[in-house]
């Protein structure tokens, strides 16, 4: 792995484990066993590292939320969407946990974030429209737009909200699974009878994952 990629990988891990405000470029260099000067050869400051991590996040966001990706069924497509939501929230949890602070100090990054969110909303609308065509949802375009905005809001702010409730608490897979279930619980009342059956199956699926996560945490 190239030094630049190693720096991004190390920074992401440290940000997630210790919180982005608590990690400096010196911490990242020490974690890699390189000199600060070597790090500065690749990145002038921590903000440039965060930009590179965000670019990686935006690529993952684009790849993970393509509504036209082939799937065996619409059920599998929805499951893939929810799994992608979980994976992104977990892999980039530092970003979700510190989103307002990170964006407030970097106008360029905020523009990148807004562009990524607009693309996400468009893909989400396309997917929900497909589910409407399948008979899972009975909503007009205006209602679908509102639902897209609400789901995007919950997904992007869930970790920050949970961190604010208990500032000393550590973000775990359990917390993120709770966010996925929150999304499903918000969608369920808006579905048709056919759609509710699908959502119920997914709720059961993720509750099982939550129980497994709790068991593993208890054994650790």
Order of alpha helices (4+ residues) and beta strands (2+ residues): alpha-alpha-alpha-alpha-alpha-alpha-alpha-alpha-alpha-alpha-alpha
